[in-house]
C-alpha cells in the first residue's frame, strides 16, 4: 500500500465491479471509460503512480504489486505498457521486479525520453537502499538497468539533453548525466526535500514544492514553493517563491508540484488550509523581482472535492485539471477529477468531470492530457478486480 503522509482525512475503500464501465460525469457531456482493469492474473496490481505517454501515444506506468505472468521472477511490482491496437487497448508487462535487495519496488510514475526509454525510481534495491533505473529497447525486448544505486529518489524530470533531475539523495535536488562510463551525479541544492515531480519553464528553470518547511506556524512547517535557476557555470541558485501559511486563509501543505505556463506563471495546489481548511488551488506570478500568490479556488464545504494531492495539468486554453479527495461518501470516499477554468470576469469556474465510485476505479493519481484534449490517468484501487484501472475522460 502507498502512504502519502499521515493526516486526518477520510479513509478510502476498494470496491469491485464491472470490467468496462461508461459513466456520464456531473458536468454533462463528459464521458468516462475504463481502458484496463489490473489484476486479471497476467498483469500487475495497484499502480504505483500516474501515466506517462510517448510521442506515439503509448502509455507507460508502474505497479507496486507483482504480475502472475512473471513466472517466478518476483512479485516486487511491474513496469507496463498500454497501447491501442486493432481498436482495443492492450496492456503488456515490460519488466518484473524481483524485490528487496535486488532491484527494489517501483515507488512512483515514470518519465520517458525522446527515444522512448523509460526512467523511474524504486525503494529497497541493492544494499537495501533505493535506486533509479532505466528501461531501454533492444534485442527484440526491453533491457533493465540500475543507473544510480546509492540512494533512491523521485520527482524525476528530463531535460532536452537527456539528463535526469529530481529528488535524488544525498542532496535535496540532484542531476544524473549519462556518459561513456555510466551516469554521473551532481548535487544541485540541499535546501529542499521535495517529493512531488519537478517541472520546467521555457527558460530552463526548475520548479517544485516542499510539503513541509517554511512558515513554522504549522508543525514541521507549512510548505514552500521554490525555483532553481542555472548560473551558467554548472551551479544552480535556489529561490523561495512562496512560504505557505503566510496570511490568514492561505493554503498549507503543498502535496502537489507546480506547472508553469508560457508566461512564466506557476500553478499548484495545497492539500490543506484555505478559507475552509480543505485545500486550495493557487497561482504564483512574478512581479518586480518578487512572486505574488493568488488563491484561484478554495475547496468549500458542500462542493465535491477537497485536499488535492497531485500535480495539476494545464490545457492550451488555460484551464487546470486535477484530482481531489472526497466524492462519493459511500466509497471511502474514492476521489474525483475536477476542472478549473478561467472566466472573463477574472474568476475561476470549478466543475467535477468524474466522481469515482469503486467499480470503475478508486483513489486516482493525477491526470495527463493528450493533443485531442482527452484526459488519461490511473487509479490505485477499484475496478473489476479491485487492483486499479487505467481510464480516459472525454470532455
Secondary structure, 3 states (H helix, E strand, C coil): CCCCCCCCCCCCCCCCCCCCCEEECCCCCCEEEEEEECCCCCCCEEECCCCEECCCCCEEEEEEECCHHHCCCCCCCEEEEEEEECCEEEEEEEEECCECCCCEEECCCCEECCCCCEEEEEECCHHHCCEEEEEEEECCEEEEEEEECCCCCCCCEECCCCCEEECCCCCCEEEEEEECCEEEEEEEECCCCCCCCCEECCCCCEEEEECCCCCCCCCCCCCEEEEEEECCCCCEEEEEEEECCCCCCCEECCCCCCEECCCCCEEEEECEECCCCCCEEEEEEEECCEEEEEEEEECCCCCCCECCCCCCEECCCCCEEEEEECCCHHHCCCCEEEEEEECCCCCEEEEEEEECCECCEEEEEEEEECCCCCEEEEEEEECCCCECEEEEEEC
